[in-house]
Amino acid sequence: MNNSNQSKEDYLERFLMLEEKGMKEIRAVDIANSFAFSRASVSVAMKSLIEEGYITSDKHQHLSLTAKGRKIANSVYQKHKVISSFLISIGVDENIALEDACKLEHDISKESFEALKKYIDEQSK
């Protein structure tokens, strides 16, 4: 996966994560703060995501995921949760597992991910 797509997925996933933390009105500054990125770089990324139809912005500059953006965000976030949980379950330090999951979630094939999910499901029975 190229860095542009990975970055896009990271931003969309972060939207979802902020929503799950209870944020109702997400702005570019919230995204910037959550990543510790500059507001300028996040503003450029948000503009691109709006142009590509992944997010929308209202008159108050509150951002929302579109159905298209939410689909990608859910997919990436699910991969992140499954991979990080698996790594933690086999003894990887939580911080390292979370960091590694961020890398792996973008490159893992659908086949490998489905096999990993199936394995985890079988182990939890």
N, C-alpha and C positions, 0 to 999 in steps of 0.2 A: 504494500500500500504506500502511496506517496505521502509526503508530509502534509500536503494541502488537505487531502481527505482525512488523514489522521487528526489534524487540527480541527477540521470541521466536526468530526465525530466527538472530539473532546469537548468542544463548546456545547454541542447539542446534549451530550451526556450531562454536562455540568448544569444546564438548565433544569433537567429532570431531577438531578440531585438537590438543587436549591428548592424546587417545588416540593420534593418529599420532606425537606426540612421545614416546610410550612410557609415558605415565601409565596405571597400571593401576587406581588407586583415586582417583577424582576426588571432591573435596568442594566445597561452596559456596565455601569460602575460596580454593581453587585457581582457581575461576572469577573470583572477586572480584580476586585478585591479577593474573590474566592481563589483565583489563580495566582495572585500577587503579580499580575501583569500591569503594564501601563494602560491608562484609559485610552490613549491614542491607538495602541495596537488592537485593543478589544473593539474599539469603534470601527476600525477598518474591517475587522472580521465580521462584526454584526451587520455592517452594510452589505457585505458579500452574502451572508446567510439570508438576509432579507431579499436581495436580488435573485437568489436562487430558489426562493420560496420555502425555506426551512423555518423561518421565523417571521413574525409580523411586529410592527411597532405602532402604538397608538399616539394620539396627540400629546400625551404626557410622557412619551418615550419609554413606556412600559413595554416590555418585550414578551411575546408568547410564542410557543412552539406551534407550528402548523401540523396538520395530520402527517404530512410528509416528514417533517422534522421530528415529530414524536416517535414515528416508526423507527427511525434510525437511532434516536436517543434510547428507546426501550431496548433495542437489540444490543447496543454497545453496553448499556448499563447491566443487562442480564449477564452478558459475558463477563463483565467486570466482577459481579457478585459471585458467580459460579467459580471463576478461576481463583479469585482471592480466597474464597472459602476453602477450596480444595487445597491450595498451597498452605494455608494456615493449618488445615487438618493433618497435613503430613509433616508438620513441625517447622515450617518456615515462619520466621518472625513476622508479626502482623504488618509492620511498616514496610518490610521488604516485599511481602506478599502483595500488598496494595500497590506498591510501585511497579512490581513485575506484572500484575494484572493489567495495569494501564498500558503496558507495552504489548502484552500478548493479545488483549481484546481486539486489537486492530488487525492482527495478522493471522489469527487462528482460522483454519478452514472450517466451513460449516460441518463437514464430516467429523473432524476431530472434536469440535465443540459438542456436537450431539453425542458422540461417544463418551466424552467426559461427563456430560450431564447424566447420561444413562448410568455410568459407573457410580457416580455420586448417589443417584437415586437408589440403586441397588444396595449400596453400602449402608444407607440410612434405614433400611427395612429391618 
